[in-house]
């Protein structure tokens, strides 16, 4: 069941872009959770720079839940 008010749902653009970037960076070997979290935070930081406000702080649990939801 989808978590309607979860960070992965609310910020799905950041989570999706981060997962896609992590996959593209390590396409042959697969990617680790920390790679995905790094890219999610990177995407968020780029937006923070242009908006001028704090957008997102991601935890490993949030990223893991999002990735698990993609597998199901």
C-alpha positions in Angstrom: 0.0 0.0 0.0 1.4 3.4 -0.9 2.2 5.8 1.8 0.3 8.9 0.7 2.0 11.4 3.1 5.5 9.9 3.0 8.5 11.8 1.9 8.9 9.5 -1.1 5.4 10.4 -2.3 5.7 14.1 -1.5 9.1 14.5 -3.2 8.8 11.7 -5.7 10.6 13.8 -8.4 13.7 14.1 -6.2 13.5 10.4 -5.2 13.0 9.2 -8.8 15.7 11.4 -10.2 18.1 10.3 -7.5 17.4 6.6 -8.1 17.8 7.1 -11.8 21.1 8.9 -11.4 22.4 6.3 -9.0 21.4 3.6 -11.5 23.0 5.4 -14.4 26.2 6.1 -12.5 26.7 2.4 -11.7 24.8 0.6 -14.4 26.9 -2.6 -14.5 27.2 -3.4 -10.8 24.0 -2.0 -9.5 23.9 0.8 -6.9 24.0 1.0 -3.2 21.5 2.8 -1.0 24.0 5.5 -0.1 24.5 6.2 -3.8 20.8 6.8 -4.2 20.7 9.0 -1.0 23.6 11.1 -2.3 21.9 11.8 -5.6 18.5 12.5 -4.0 20.2 15.1 -1.7 22.2 16.5 -4.7 18.9 17.0 -6.7 17.4 18.6 -3.6 20.4 20.9 -3.0 20.2 22.2 -6.6 16.6 23.2 -6.1 17.5 24.8 -2.7 20.1 26.9 -4.4 17.7 28.3 -6.9 14.7 28.6 -4.5 16.7 29.9 -1.5 14.8 27.7 1.0 15.4 24.2 2.5 13.6 21.7 0.5 14.4 18.2 1.7 16.4 16.2 4.2 16.4 12.5 3.3 17.1 9.6 5.6 18.2 6.1 4.6 14.9 4.7 5.8 12.9 7.0 3.5 15.1 6.2 0.5 14.9 2.4 1.3 11.1 2.6 1.5 10.9 4.4 -1.8 13.2 1.9 -3.6 11.2 -1.0 -2.1 8.0 0.5 -3.5 9.6 0.5 -7.0 10.4 -3.2 -6.7 6.9 -4.2 -5.8 
